[in-house]
Amino acid sequence: MACAVRDFVIPASCIVNADQTQVIYSSGDQKTWNASGERQVHVLGADEKRAFTLMVAVSGSGALLPFQAIYAGKSVRSVPDKNTPGYSEAQQLGFLLEYSKTKTYWSTFETMCCWVSDILAPYFRAQVEKNHLSTDQRCLLQLDCWSVHRSARFRTWMRANYPWIIFDYVPGGCTGVFQACDVGIQRVLKLAIRNAAHADVVAETVHALQSGIEPQYLVNDQSLPTLRRRSLNWIIQAYHAVNRPELIKKAFSLCAVPDSTFNLSYESLVSVAARQALMDTYASNPTLYQALTSGAHTFPAIEPGEEYDELPVEDEEGDLDSTVDELCELILDARTVQDTLQTVSGIADSEAESEAGTVVPPTPSVRSTRSGRVPRRPSRYSSTR
């Protein structure tokens, strides 16, 4: 990325990292009230499989691009309609609501093309005009190695329609350390969505009780049409929660090379040290330097006929007792990616123990998830309350 920024004089606003994430319609918090000793306990949302895909993108200058939401279905009836609460605001924010034209909610070649044409390219062109750059200004798109992104079909389409957009891939298994969306954005976004969804359930429950329904007969509406309509407000609330330039730029700066001063912040990409490292590479390893400056993709493309893999599911249960502001503060205070793996409650407990004079043992090495976070204990082993 530093090489492309240097060679094509790419400004921070023309560098974008994008990532798809799965949003469960009714995930619950894996906890409930029940009589002690019961062998079978029903937890609302524990087995929820219904979901939609949200495409999130941020720029190196701290901008949050409009969301693209992809719903399973084959007609316009599969997406929130114009009468859905929040629809006008979603339109003003530039959201793109699409149906997958398949039985799944996964992103496809077609939805990726729509996102590039309707959200990414207009954003880049607006930045070029705003900064008085030439019409052939190069821009940079960073994606992970998900199969849709590196398919031969998508690459060919990008070269034919948007040759001025350079796309760079996050190495496989490294999204938790080199992808800004995973490092500092998705976690806050997921918490904001859960909070908004929970508020809907609370409002529905209170309304039912006030209307005279006995508590034992109250059943929350978990139908797909209802949840789909509510989802629009969820992502609007999530957009406002993560639309913080300081948080977005912090996410880029936390994408750091271990044991070095280099990271993906614009300040680091254009630093004297980065330029010197490129020149040192030219002198010590001409072959590598040629590969860096050629613009050729080293990741093998997915050929036609190969299946696209499903988006992984992320576990966010550890943040349920935190507020969005508390989680943002945790990320803003972080010095490394490892610092962001903690929970707000965990930090509070550690500080309390330290103030009490208790020696806090060092955190042991642990395996991390795709996004680099610590995997939490499976919910089936958690006690109910």
Summary of the structure (lengths in Angstrom):
residues: 385
radius of gyration: 22.5
end to end distance: 48.8
largest distance: 79.0
contacts: 1120
relative contact order: 0.16
helix: 46%
strand: 11%
